[in-house]
Amino acid sequence: MTQAPRHPLHYRDFQFYWLARLTAMLGHNAMVMALGWAVYDVARSSYGVRAAALRLGLVGLAQFLPFLVCNPLAGLAADRHDRRKVVRGALIGQLCFLVPLCLLAARGGLSLMVLYIVAAGFAAARAFYMPAMNALLSATVPPEVLPRAIALGAIAGRVGGILGPVLGGYAYAVSPGAAFGFAAVLLVLSLAAQMLISADAAHSRGSRGSPLDLMREGLTYVRSNRLLFGTITLDMCATLLGGVTALLPVYARDILHVGPDGLGLLRAASSVGALGTALFVSWRPVGDHVGAKMLGSVGIYGVFTVVFGLSTSFWLSAGCLALLGAADMVSVLIRQTLMQLSTPDDMRGRVGAISTLFVSASNELGEMESGLAAALMGPVGAVVFGGAASIVIAAGWARLFPVLLGAHGFENRPAA
């Protein structure tokens, strides 16, 4: 009897899935880097550092509100329809906002209002992309290969996180239109790779019931599973308060005194650390004491966030970002593996949408929180406060969710 391949890259659908994820993440990160610099550059020409930082933080609010509205529908779509088609539609939606932005940037027509509108539309389309794309992964490989597939998927995301901002930064140094055009080309390539994923990976069963009942079912499942709920909320709260991404343009321009190319390197630094961790885990998956390792990684994330906040050296700052990225990747891989293995296939879209909503709250609302905190305490005070809060949250979740400390492995988890 022939043994099934044990490595995800032996499976054709996963190969195209991985390529689609890589190119999408390259495009998304190039877009985010260019958008952040454009917003801060436009705002900085009219306001001081703190007021401009607040305008930068409002990008997060502009992204979160449409994401919040679309998220329940996105999870439902991923569970009731062909997940490949949902992902393709979401990519086309992102391009519908990105291409006009390229044209406006080429003509010098950028304004804060235009940038906020594009950020909102792009986020609405990504609300449908993320749950369907994450749920699609489990259909491209057998269950026993899934932990390695998740790690390899994370590698694609982090390679995009490294090269996307760097290449986007260099493209922005040429012109804003070049940066946004570069991101659009990458999303087109992602769409092409998606078209090559076979129908065997499509979700065909469909979840039955009224839309409201199905959405309520997903919420009930997450809330009743203490392991899953604790894992998702841990990531949300730590990143909500401890994230530094939104303030990187402030650090690049006014603290570390580097240009958009330096900002691209800073944005890439955390992904460098995360990529190294993902490569290691794809070779030697996390096997024991997964809950304690997840909590510890959040605490380490907070420590290096504090050091980054106090640093005035570009290379020390980049090193701290790499280390906190490595710590964050441990938490992300454990969380995603627990979520995939703890959720029935016909609920993965809805549970993934809830997880994505929590992640979006931590990222987009975290950007708004960073902007507000920077306006009140200054950028350094905001980052240091956030890092310290992440350490406290890790300790608090160990007490609030003892099931996390009791999670010793993925196969033999305690009842939640």
C-alpha positions, 0 to 999 in steps of 0.5 A: 500500500502506497503511503500518502506524501507527508509534506504539503508541497507534494500536493498540487492544490497546496502548491497553488494555494501557497503561491496565491497566498505569497503574491497576495501577501506581497501585494497587501504589505506593499499596499499597507506600507505605501498607504501608511506613508502617504497618509502620514506624509499628507498629514505631516505637511499640515500638522505637527507630529502628534496630530499627524500620528492621530490622522495615521491612527484613523486609518485603522478606524477607517478599515475596521468599521467596514470590516466589522459590517462585512465580517459575519457575511464573509464567514457565512459565504465561506461556509455556504459557497465555493471558497475558491470563488469567494477568495477570487471575488475578494481579490477582484474587490481589492483591485477595484479600489487599488487601481483607481488609487494608482491613477490618482497617485500618478496625477498627484490627487492624493488627499486624506479623504481619498486615502481613507475611502480606499482603506475602507474599501480595501478592508471590506474586500479583505473581510471576505478574503481572509476567512475563505482563504484560511478555511480553504487551506484545510481542503488542500492537504490531509489532516495529518499534514495540516500543522506543517501546511499552516507553518508553510502558509505562515512562511508565505505570509511572512515572506510577503511581510518582508519583501512587500514593504521593502519593495513597496518602499523602494517603489514609493521612492520612485513615485506613489503611483509606482508603489500602488501599481506594484501592489495591484500587479501582485494581486493580479498574480494571486488571482491567477494562482487561485484560478488554478486550484482544482474543484476538489478543494471547493467546499461542496456540502454547504451549511444549512439553516437561516443566515442568522442562525448559522452566524449565531451558531458560530458565535456560540461555538467559539464562546463555549470552547474555553480553549478556543475563546482564550486563544483568540482573545489573548491574541486580540488584547495583546496586539490591540495594546502592544502593536507598533506597526501604526507608529512605524512611519512616525518612528521612521521619519521623526525618531530614527530619521530614515525615509520610506525605504527605511520604513520598508525595512522596519516593516519587514524586520518583524517578518524576518524574525517571524519567517525564521520561526515559521521555517523552524516550526515547519521542520520541527512542529511545536509538539508539547506544552503548546499553551504555555509556549503561546503565553510565554511568547506573548510576554516576550513580545511585550518585552521587545516592544518596550525596548523598541519604544525606547530605542533611538538606533535604527539597527537596534529598533530593527532587531527588536522588531525581528525578535518580537516578530519571532515571538508573535509567530509562535503564538500565531502558529499555535493559535491557527493550528488549535483553531483548525483542528478544533473546528468542524469543516462546515464551521471553519468559515464562520469560526475563521471569520470570528477569529479574523474579526478579533485579529482585525480588531487588534490590528485596525483598532490597535492602529487607532489606539496607537494614534490616540495614545501617541497624541496623548503620551507621545509615540515613545510613551504609547509604544512602551505602555503597549509593550508593558500591557502585553506582558500583563495580559499574558500573565492575566490570561494564564489565570483567567484561562487555566485551560491554556496552561493545560494544553500540552499538545495538539492531539491530546488537548484537554476538554474545553 
